[in-house]
């Protein structure tokens, strides 16, 4: 029997208000069989209000003084750099966008935790900086939930509260049921250059032989564990989204991770950029924002949800249908 699945969306750039996930969510639901739709619960994380107002205020002021012309490409740069600059881990929880955004992720998980079984699998779908937010959140939770009493005693008040919160939480809230990652236009590699490749490890790797990896979740059963995937979608014309395997040998050899190239900018734009490489950067905006409605990304997300739920992948069902109708092409 298929099992319930929870899906959390975490946005990145070019998101100004709630509801950003609706088009992708509806497209995913449309691809799922009817008997699965009622088993999948979606919840978005909306954190843009933490930084967007400050970015807009600056751009409006500078443009008002006619210091430069505002536009979508300038906002792409300001949001791309501004989001990354804001999401930096700090020693203090006070006035920290890093911890404020993580609290938004935690709130989404709490809402889902109250709506369904505490051991149901969890899938994250992240875009742009949202990919880094998901990865760092999973890493931080795994670190803190494994603290012993001595380590908790050395922590500050906020860290102690979070450690105790995790200690008494459900497997779902502790991310022990994390079973799938869908990343779109990930800029995670840009956050690694400070440390260098030798000090970077994927969340699928444990810090030490005695530790447990942060992903996949430790409470997953064997059947679900066999379906776990980490799909990273990128476009060659997306200057803000990158493959992950070139980071180092640990990423390159990770069997759960797949870098998947898509034409998120659109096939005719892809064709033009292939013929005239000098214009490829003109499609950066569309490439970085087009993942949400890209058919291949949506199909991959629906397939992953279906597989984690314990059902036949949607694409596999369509393939079987085609075999029954050999005269049809598509």
Secondary structure, DSSP 8 states (H G I E B T S, - for coil): ----EEEEEE--SS--STTTTHHHHHHHHHHS-HHHHTTEEEEEE--GGGTHHHHHHHHHHHHHTTSS---HHHHHHHHHHHHHHHS---S--TT-HHHHHHHHHHHHHHHHHTTS-TT-EEEEEEETHHHHHHHHHHHHHHHHHT--HHHHHHS-HHHHHHHHHHHTS-TTTTTTTEEEEEEES--GGGGSTTT-GGG---TTS-SSTTS--SSS-TT--HHHHTT-EEEEEE-TT-TT---SGGG-HHHHT-TTEEEEE--TT-HHHHHHHHH-GGGGGGGHHHHHHGGGG-HHHHHHHHHHHHHHHTS--HHHHHHHHHHH-TT---
